[in-house]
Every structure is written in structure tokens, then in C-alpha cells.
Amino acid sequence: MAKSVLSDKHFHDEKAAYAFVEKRVWPNGPVCPHCGGVDRISPMKGKSTRIGTYKCYQCRKPFTVKVGTIFESSHVALHLWLQAIFLMSSAKKGISSNQLHRTLGVTLKTAWFMGHRIREAMRDGNLAPMGGSGKIVEADETYYGSPDVKRTTRTSGEPFNKRGSRGPANKRAIVALVERGGSVRSFHVAHANKININDLVNRNISRETQIYTDESRLYGDLKNNFAGHDTVRHAAGEYARGPVHSNTVENVFSVFKRGMRGTYQHCREKHLHRYLAEFDFRYNARTALGVDDVERAERALKGVVGKRLTYQTTC
């Protein structure tokens, strides 16, 4: 009989969960999060000692692997955290706070906060330029949801005219850059205008890259900055011309919007960047790149260090 991944011991036993996390956060042994020391560290013993507690005899402070991570100060058992990370990593369109609340047996408020902490762990801090010689990057923008505070200008940043809005409505603007066969980076921008988008593209894509977009005038100035810039005319019913298309980035937007509408249904604008990071993370560790659910969850676990959130700063 096939064995379920969620039947592994670290998903149900607290001591095994600590050992599992320690092995990935401290591959070379315990590191004191207070002073950074690696010598003269010993596990604390005794009946009243919490699981996984160590003492650093350089700064003389106790600590666990949770200190300095998204788990710090959480009263949720670590094995439940591991279950939540696996569920969020393996669900292509995400898993709602209500579902986590029912599955893990924690309160809805706790499940919501856990979700945001895990999204923070999924956030990639890689700033290296995308693409390169012989590589193709697709760029596109989309609009999802109304801003929390109604603006006096359109999404493009231009004022409304006398007849109402023309062009992009007063929506939250999202720009995504997708490398063919590689990764995606998505950004929430205040205004989807030529200045903002060109600055974003120039900062994130290597100059030797071939760029494909639709016919939007927002990308009209890219040709002189990169190896080449080709477009497809969606307005004329053209969606591909040989290798020239933006279907990859459109697919990224499709999965994101289906997840937001079908699973999450609503998010405040100030949290949008974390949801984008979640969907980017799963795309960048997708099955097509040889990454399965187990490895994807482990990659998320490796991102927990140094990304602590508090409930007050999240709300």
C-alpha cells in the first residue's frame, strides 16, 4: 500500500519536527541566533526543559531553532507548522485560511496569520538579472481587484476625464516578468505607466535578453535597451507569431487570478505582494522543472530564517 507523505513522523511528532527543521536550518550544527556563535553550544536537559532548547555558553542565552524565524513566539506546535507549509506549497492555487483552520484545528485568526508568515518565507530575495544571452523574457501587466482607498487617478496614474475613465480602470496593477523555461517575478505597482514599467524591466532583466510583449505602448521604449523586442497584436487577433508570444506570462496571470478568486476571494491591497510571492514561489518550483511537492515544501522551509512577522505589523 502506498504511504501518504503526510504520514511522515515530523508531521505528527513534535520532537521529530524539531529535528527535521534543525537539519535544514542548521545543516552544520546549531547556531546561536543571539550572538552568532557555533562553539560551546549544548542541548538543555531536564524534565521542565522545552523540546529543542539549547544554551549558548558564549552569550549564556537559551534558544531554539524557532528564534529568528517565522516560527518565533508562535504557540502553534511545530509539526502543525510543517503541515501548513506542505499544504500551501503543494496546492497550485493556494489553500484558504478557513481550510487551514479546519484541517489543523487552530483558530481562523491563527490560520490567517500562519498563512502570511509562510508567504513571507516563500518570498525570494534574489535580485540577479533575469534572462541573458540567447534567453527570452516575456513581460505583461494585468489588473486585479479595486484599491482599498479609491484613487483620484486611473491605474495608469492619469486623471479621469470628463466622461469617466478611459484606459485601465482604477484597479490594482500587477506587472510580471517570465523567463521562458525559468522563473517569474511579479510586482504590485502603484501606477502602470511607461516610466514605472520601463524602470522595473530595466532593473530586473539582463541587457542581452530578447523581450516579448503585447502591443501595449507601455513597452515601446524597450527596444534600444535590450537585444531585441518583439510584440504580438492581441487587438488584431494575433496571439503567436512563431516563437513570439506572451502566452507564458498570460498563463501565470491565469493561475494567479483563479487562485485569488476561487480560493482566497479577497485580500487587502497591502498584502497583495505576499500573495504574488506565494504564486511566484510555486511557479518557480514547479513540477516541469523537476520539483515535487516534498522538495517544494523543503524549499519553503529553508526560507523561514530572518523573515519574522508580528501580528501587529501584518494587520
C-alpha positions as CSV (number, residue, x, y, z in Angstrom):
1,M,0.0,0.0,0.0
2,A,1.3,3.5,-0.9
3,K,2.3,5.6,2.0
4,S,1.0,9.1,2.3
5,V,3.6,11.9,2.5
6,L,1.7,13.4,5.4
7,S,2.1,10.2,7.4
8,D,5.8,11.1,7.9
9,K,6.8,11.3,11.6
10,H,7.8,15.0,11.6
11,F,4.2,15.9,10.6
12,H,2.8,14.4,13.8
13,D,5.6,14.2,16.5
14,E,6.9,17.4,18.0
15,K,10.4,16.1,18.7
16,A,10.8,14.8,15.2
17,A,9.5,18.1,13.8
18,Y,12.3,20.0,15.7
19,A,14.9,17.6,14.4
20,F,13.6,17.9,10.9
21,V,13.7,21.8,11.0
22,E,17.1,21.9,12.7
23,K,18.7,19.7,10.0
24,R,17.6,22.2,7.3
25,V,18.0,25.5,9.1
26,W,21.4,24.4,10.8
27,P,22.9,21.9,8.3
28,N,26.3,22.3,10.0
29,G,25.0,22.2,13.6
30,P,23.3,24.7,16.0
31,V,24.0,28.4,15.5
32,C,23.1,30.9,18.3
33,P,20.7,33.4,16.9
34,H,21.7,35.9,19.6
35,C,25.4,36.1,19.1
36,G,26.0,34.0,16.0
37,G,28.3,31.6,17.9
38,V,28.7,28.0,16.9
39,D,31.0,26.8,19.6
40,R,30.2,25.9,23.2
41,I,26.5,25.2,22.4
42,S,24.8,22.3,24.3
43,P,21.2,21.0,24.4
44,M,19.5,21.8,27.7
45,K,18.2,18.8,29.7
46,G,15.7,18.4,32.4
47,K,12.1,17.5,32.8
48,S,10.9,21.1,32.6
49,T,13.0,22.0,29.5
50,R,11.1,22.6,26.3
51,I,11.8,20.4,23.3
52,G,14.7,21.6,21.2
53,T,16.2,24.1,23.6
54,Y,19.9,24.8,23.5
55,K,22.1,27.1,25.5
56,C,25.0,29.1,24.1
57,Y,27.8,29.3,26.7
58,Q,29.3,32.3,24.8
59,C,26.4,34.7,25.4
60,R,24.8,32.5,28.0
61,K,21.3,32.7,26.4
62,P,18.9,29.8,25.7
63,F,17.4,29.4,22.2
64,T,15.6,27.0,19.9
65,V,15.6,26.7,16.1
66,K,12.4,28.8,16.1
67,V,14.2,32.0,17.2
68,G,14.8,34.4,14.3
69,T,12.4,32.6,12.0
70,I,8.7,32.9,11.1
71,F,8.0,30.4,13.9
72,E,9.3,32.7,16.7
73,S,6.9,33.4,19.6
74,S,4.3,31.2,18.0
75,H,2.3,28.9,20.3
76,V,1.4,26.6,17.4
77,A,3.1,23.2,17.6
78,L,6.0,23.0,15.1
79,H,4.6,19.8,13.5
80,L,1.4,21.8,12.6
81,W,3.6,24.5,11.0
82,L,5.2,21.8,8.8
83,Q,1.8,20.5,7.8
84,A,0.7,24.1,6.9
85,I,3.9,24.7,4.8
86,F,3.4,21.4,2.9
87,L,-0.3,22.2,2.2
88,M,0.5,25.7,1.0
89,S,3.4,24.5,-1.1
90,S,1.5,21.7,-2.8
91,A,-1.8,23.4,-3.6
92,K,-1.4,25.0,-7.0
93,K,-4.0,27.7,-6.4
94,G,-3.4,28.1,-2.7
95,I,-5.3,27.0,0.4
96,S,-7.6,29.3,2.2
97,S,-7.3,30.4,5.9
98,N,-10.6,28.7,6.5
99,Q,-9.3,25.4,5.1
100,L,-6.1,25.6,7.3
101,H,-8.3,26.4,10.3
102,R,-10.4,23.3,9.8
103,T,-7.5,21.0,8.8
104,L,-5.0,22.0,11.5
105,G,-7.5,22.6,14.3
106,V,-6.3,26.1,15.0
107,T,-8.4,29.3,15.2
108,L,-9.2,31.2,12.0
109,K,-7.2,34.1,13.2
110,T,-4.2,31.9,13.8
111,A,-4.5,30.2,10.4
112,W,-4.7,33.6,8.6
113,F,-1.5,34.7,10.4
114,M,0.3,31.4,9.7
115,G,-0.5,31.8,6.0
116,H,1.1,35.3,5.9
117,R,4.2,34.1,7.7
118,I,4.6,31.2,5.3
119,R,4.1,33.5,2.3
120,E,6.9,35.6,3.7
121,A,9.1,32.5,3.8
122,M,8.3,31.9,0.2
123,R,9.4,35.4,-0.8
124,D,12.5,35.3,-3.0
125,G,15.1,37.9,-2.3
126,N,17.1,37.1,-5.5
127,L,17.9,40.3,-7.3
128,A,20.1,38.9,-10.1
129,P,19.0,40.0,-13.6
130,M,16.7,37.6,-15.4
131,G,17.5,36.3,-18.9
132,G,20.8,36.7,-20.6
133,S,22.3,35.9,-24.0
134,G,20.0,33.7,-26.0
135,K,17.3,33.9,-23.4
136,I,13.7,35.1,-23.8
137,V,11.7,37.0,-21.2
138,E,8.0,37.8,-21.5
139,A,6.6,40.9,-19.9
140,D,3.0,41.9,-19.3
141,E,0.7,43.7,-16.9
142,T,-2.7,42.8,-15.5
143,Y,-5.2,44.4,-13.2
144,Y,-6.8,42.6,-10.2
145,G,-9.2,44.0,-7.6
146,S,-10.1,47.5,-6.6
147,P,-7.7,49.5,-4.4
148,D,-8.5,49.7,-0.7
149,V,-8.7,53.5,-0.9
150,K,-10.3,54.8,-4.1
151,R,-7.9,56.9,-6.0
152,T,-8.5,60.1,-7.9
153,T,-6.5,58.9,-10.9
154,R,-6.7,55.9,-13.1
155,T,-4.4,52.9,-12.7
156,S,-2.1,54.5,-15.2
157,G,-1.7,57.5,-13.0
158,E,-3.5,59.8,-15.4
159,P,-6.6,61.8,-14.2
160,F,-10.1,60.7,-15.0
161,N,-11.6,62.6,-17.9
162,K,-15.0,64.3,-18.0
163,R,-16.8,61.3,-19.4
164,G,-15.3,58.9,-16.8
165,S,-12.3,56.6,-17.0
166,R,-10.6,55.6,-20.2
167,G,-7.9,53.0,-20.5
168,P,-7.0,50.9,-17.4
169,A,-9.7,51.3,-14.7
170,N,-9.0,52.2,-11.1
171,K,-7.6,48.8,-10.3
172,R,-4.6,47.3,-8.6
173,A,-1.8,47.0,-11.2
174,I,0.4,43.9,-11.4
175,V,3.5,43.5,-13.7
176,A,5.1,40.1,-14.3
177,L,8.3,39.1,-16.0
178,V,8.7,35.4,-17.0
179,E,11.8,33.8,-18.4
180,R,11.0,31.0,-20.8
181,G,11.7,27.7,-19.1
182,G,12.7,29.6,-16.0
183,S,11.3,31.8,-13.2
184,V,8.8,34.5,-12.8
185,R,8.9,37.8,-10.8
186,S,5.6,39.6,-10.1
187,F,5.3,43.1,-8.8
188,H,2.4,45.2,-7.5
189,V,2.9,48.8,-8.8
190,A,1.0,51.9,-7.7
191,H,0.7,53.1,-11.4
192,A,1.1,51.0,-14.5
193,N,2.6,53.8,-16.6
194,K,5.5,53.8,-19.0
195,I,8.0,55.3,-16.6
196,N,7.3,52.8,-13.8
197,I,7.2,49.7,-16.0
198,N,10.3,50.6,-18.0
199,D,12.3,51.2,-14.8
200,L,11.1,47.9,-13.4
201,V,12.0,46.0,-16.6
202,N,15.4,47.7,-16.9
203,R,16.3,46.8,-13.3
204,N,15.3,43.1,-13.5
205,I,16.3,41.9,-16.9
206,S,19.8,41.4,-18.4
207,R,20.6,43.7,-21.4
208,E,21.4,40.6,-23.6
209,T,17.8,39.3,-23.3
210,Q,15.2,39.1,-26.1
211,I,11.9,40.6,-24.8
212,Y,8.4,39.6,-26.0
213,T,5.3,41.7,-25.0
214,D,1.9,42.5,-26.4
215,E,1.4,45.7,-28.4
216,S,0.9,47.9,-25.3
217,R,2.6,51.3,-25.7
218,L,4.0,50.9,-22.1
219,Y,6.8,48.8,-23.6
220,G,7.6,51.0,-26.6
221,D,11.0,52.2,-25.2
222,L,12.5,48.8,-24.5
223,K,13.9,48.0,-28.0
224,N,17.0,50.2,-27.5
225,N,17.9,48.8,-24.1
226,F,17.9,45.0,-24.9
227,A,19.0,42.5,-27.5
228,G,15.6,42.8,-29.2
229,H,11.9,43.5,-28.5
230,D,9.1,41.8,-30.5
231,T,5.4,42.1,-30.0
232,V,2.1,40.4,-30.8
233,R,-1.0,42.3,-31.7
234,H,-3.8,40.9,-29.5
235,A,-6.2,43.6,-30.7
236,A,-5.9,42.1,-34.3
237,G,-6.4,38.5,-33.0
238,E,-2.7,37.6,-33.2
239,Y,-1.6,35.6,-30.2
240,A,1.5,33.9,-31.5
241,R,3.9,34.5,-34.4
242,G,6.3,31.7,-34.4
243,P,8.2,31.9,-31.1
244,V,6.9,35.5,-30.5
245,H,4.1,35.4,-27.9
246,S,3.2,36.3,-24.3
247,N,1.3,33.2,-23.6
248,T,3.6,32.1,-20.8
249,V,3.0,35.2,-18.7
250,E,-0.7,35.1,-19.5
251,N,-0.8,31.6,-18.1
252,V,0.9,32.9,-14.9
253,F,-1.8,35.5,-14.6
254,S,-4.5,32.9,-15.2
255,V,-3.4,30.7,-12.3
256,F,-3.0,33.7,-10.0
257,K,-6.4,35.1,-10.7
258,R,-8.2,31.7,-10.4
259,G,-6.5,31.2,-7.1
260,M,-7.3,34.6,-5.8
261,R,-11.0,34.5,-7.0
262,G,-11.7,30.8,-6.2
263,T,-9.6,30.2,-3.1
264,Y,-8.7,33.4,-1.4
265,Q,-11.6,35.5,-2.8
266,H,-10.3,38.7,-1.1
267,C,-7.1,40.3,0.0
268,R,-6.2,43.8,1.2
269,E,-4.0,45.7,-1.1
270,K,-1.2,45.9,1.4
271,H,-1.0,42.1,1.4
272,L,-1.0,41.7,-2.4
273,H,2.8,41.5,-2.7
274,R,2.8,38.4,-0.4
275,Y,0.2,36.6,-2.4
276,L,2.2,37.3,-5.5
277,A,5.3,35.9,-3.8
278,E,3.3,32.7,-3.0
279,F,2.2,32.1,-6.6
280,D,5.7,33.0,-7.9
281,F,7.3,30.6,-5.5
282,R,5.1,27.7,-6.6
283,Y,5.7,28.5,-10.3
284,N,9.5,28.8,-9.8
285,A,9.5,25.3,-8.1
286,R,7.0,23.7,-10.5
287,T,6.8,20.0,-11.5
288,A,8.0,20.9,-15.0
289,L,11.4,21.9,-13.5
290,G,11.6,18.5,-11.7
291,V,10.5,19.8,-8.3
292,D,7.9,17.7,-6.5
293,D,5.7,18.6,-3.5
294,V,8.1,17.4,-0.9
295,E,11.1,19.3,-2.3
296,R,8.9,22.4,-2.8
297,A,7.9,22.4,0.9
298,E,11.5,22.0,1.9
299,R,12.5,25.0,-0.2
300,A,9.8,27.0,1.6
301,L,11.2,25.8,4.9
302,K,14.7,27.0,4.0
303,G,13.3,30.5,3.6
304,V,11.9,30.8,7.2
305,V,15.1,32.4,8.6
306,G,15.2,36.1,9.2
307,K,11.7,36.8,8.0
308,R,9.7,37.1,11.2
309,L,6.4,38.9,11.1
310,T,4.3,40.1,14.0
311,Y,0.5,40.2,14.0
312,Q,0.5,43.9,14.6
313,T,2.6,44.7,11.6
314,T,0.6,42.3,9.4
315,C,-2.8,43.6,10.2
